[in-house]
């Protein structure tokens, strides 16, 4: 993790957003975040958390309804979540938006009484002496305008919303020798129109990805959005320019999906095919010298 932080810092990354998994009283995949929190001097790097609030199911086996762990939303479950996350906000490394701790929610549309839950979260943090928090909602899966759902800010979440923006050319192809079918998208038409999309959503925080390929999670029907390092750099640079033009210094966040999402082909970490190319593209787009 120390080496990953060195890589991230050297190539212009500001901080990490960790996915946070909680199913009622049960935490999952908590060890990376615990390790990060427990080594403050060695791992001195900004961070925040995003509640990945969805069921765990065997999607990679093609069984969407075969639930491994169900996500609950009782009042008790929701409060356990914020009580636990609030412990991170006191960490000096925690990312703040206009001086307030920033916490993200992945799929707000799944929460039955979202506005009520957000009010309870805010009251808890005020009563606990934390003060006001900023809760960001991802624009995806039925949430086009996160602010109308009670969120403080919205974050454009790609690739989930790309088809909403543009009818990208797609084809369904058999992947020999396994006989799989998949959706392959040409990203260039999207990039050619990116400035217009950014103007339409200037209040939203941008998210880009280096590339996307979730064939490892699906027997069939995978989604593939290939991006060369040059295409990725162009997209990221346009998002950085639009953010700088539309937002104040304390509001200038651009998100990248992701640092190490290997199962979905979205990773900035070096690989055998491109080496450090996506990291170098990140540094170049942000005006940093690696």
N, C-alpha and C positions, 0 to 999 in steps of 0.2 A: 504493500500500500504506500509505503514511503517512496518507492520508485515511481509508482503511478502519479503521485503528487508532483514529483520532480518533472515528469513528462508533461503533465497538464500545465504546470506553471511555465515551463520553458517554451511551450507552444501557444501561450496566450489565453489559456482557460482560467477563468476567475475563480470558480468554485464547483463543488459537486452537489447534486441533488440526489439524495438517497431515497429509494423507494422504501416505504414503511408498511409492513404487513402485520395486521392484527385481526384476529377472528375471535371476537368476544374477549375472553381472558387469555387467549392463546396468541403469543407472538411467534412469527416465523421469519426465517432468514435474517435474524437480528444480529448475528455475530459480526458481520463487517462493520455495521454502525457502532456496535459496542466496542470493537477494537479501535475504531477511529476516535471515539469519545475518550477511551482510556489511555490514549497516547498523545496528549495535547502538545507536548513539546516537540515530539518527532514528527507529528502529522499536523503541522500548523497550516491549515488551508480552510478557506470559507466553505460552509456547507449549509444545506437546508433539507427539509424532508417533504416528501409527497406521499400522502396516504393512497396506496394502491388498493382501493376499496372494491374488489370484485371477487366473485367466487373463484376458487381454484378448481378447474375441471380438466379432464383429459382431452383437451382440444387437439393436442398433437396426435392423438389416436383417432380423431374424427368424431368423438362422442361429446358434443357440447353440453349435454344434460347429465353427463356422468361426473357429478360433483365430488371432489375430494375433500375440500373444506368450504363450508358455506359462510358467506359474509352476512352477519346480522347487524341490525340497526336499532336495537332497543336503546332507550335513554341511558341505561347503564353501560351498554357497549360503547356508545358514542362518547360518554364522559370518561370512560377508561382510556379511550384513545387520546383525548386532549390532555388528560392528566399526565399521561406518559410522555407525550410529545413536548409538553410544557417544560419538562426537565431539560430539554435540549436548548431552549430559548435563552437560558442564562449563560450558556457557553459563549465566550467572547468571539469564537469563530463563526457563530451562527449568522447567516445572511439576513440582513434587514432591508426593508423597503421603506424609504423615507423615515428611517429610525425605528421601524416596527418589525418584529419577527415575521418572516414570510413563510407560510405553510401552504402547500398545494393539496388539492383533492383531485384525484384522477377522473372518476366518473360520478359527478354530482347528481346526475339524473337517476341514479340507482337508490339514492337516499330518500325515503318516504317524506319526511318533513325536513327538508334541507334548510330552509330559512330558520325554522325553530332550532335546529341543531346548531347552526352558525351563531345564533344569538346566545345560546347556552355556552358555546365555546368562548365567545367574546366576554361574557359575564364572568366565567370562571377565571379567565386570564386577568381581568381587571381586579377581581376579588383576591387573587393570588399574588397581586403586586407586580405582575408582569407588565400590565398596561394594555394598550391596544395592540391587536395583531392584524396582519393583512392576510386574508385567506384568498388564494387564487384558484380559480376553477378552469379546468381544461375545456376548450371548445371542441366538442366531439360528441358523437352518439346522442343526438337530440338536443344538445346544448349549443346553439349558435351564438347566443349572447349570454355569457356567464353572469354579467352584472344583473340581468333580469331575474336570475335565480338566487340572488342575494350575495354573490361573491363580490369582493372588493375590486379585483382585477381579473382579466381573462387572459389565458395563454393559448395560443393557437397550437393545436397538437397534431403534428404530422407523423405518419402519413394518413391518419384516419380521415382527415377532412379534404384531402387533395381532390378526390372525385367530385366533391361539392363545388370546387372552384372551377374545374375545367373538365370537359368530356375528353379525357386523354385517350388516345388510340390504344386499344388493348387487343390482345389475341390470346386464345386458349390453345396451348400446345402440349403435345405428349412428350414427356421427358424420358427418353430411352436410357437405359434398358429397364427402368422401373415401372414404366407405364403410367406415371403420374401426369395429371393435368394441372396447369397452373396459369395464373393471370400475369402476363408480362406487360409492363407499362413503359411507354416512351416519355421520359420526363422533360425532354427539350421543349415541347409546346407549353408546358407549365412554366418553365424558366423564361421563355420568351414573353410571357404575360405577367411575370412576377411583380413588376412595378405597379401595374394596375391593381392587382390583388392587395398589395401592401397599402396602397392609398385607401382602399375600401375598408381596411381593418386597422387603421392607424392607432386606434385605442387598444388593440390587442398586442400582447407580447409575442414576438415571433419565435417559432421553433423550426429548426431545419434538421435533416438527418444526412449522414454521409452516404448512405445507401440503405436498401431494405430488401430482405429476402427471408421469409419465414417458412421455407420448405422443410426445415428440420422439425417444425412443430406440427406439420400437417401431412397426412397421407396423400391428400389431393386438394386442389383448389387453393394452393398457396398464392401469395401476392408478392410480386417482385418489382421493385422500383430501382433500377440500377442508375447510379450516378458516378461519373468519373470524378477524380479529385478536382479537375478544372471546373466541372459543372457545379460541384459542391461549393467550391470557393466563390464562384459567381453568385450563387444563391445566398450564401452566408454574408458576403460583402454587401449585397443589396439590402438584406435585412438589417445589417449594422448601420448602413447609411440612413435607412428609413427611420430606425430607432433614434439615431442621433438628431435627426431633423424634427422629430415629433415629440420627444420627451426630454425632461430635465435630466441633469447629471445623475441624480439619485434614483431615477426611474429607468435607466438604460440597461435593461436585461435582455439578452437574446439566449434562448435555450437550444441545446443540441441533443438530439435523441439518436445515439446515446454514447456514453463512454465505452461500455463493454457489453452491449446487448448482442452477444454472439449468436444466440439462438434465433435472432431475427435479422441477422446480417447488418446490424447497425452498430458500428463500433469505430471509435477513433484510435483505439489501441493498434499498434503496428501489426501487420499480418505479412504472410509470405508473398502475396501477390503485389501489394502496393507499398510495402515497407512503411515508412513514415509519411507517405504522401498526403494523407488526409490531415494529419497533424500539421504538416508544413503549410497546407492550404489554409488551415485555421489561423495560423500565425500570420500569414500573408493577408488574409481577408481582414483581420483585426488590426493590421498595421504593426504587428509585433515582429521582432527579429528573433528567430529561434536560435 
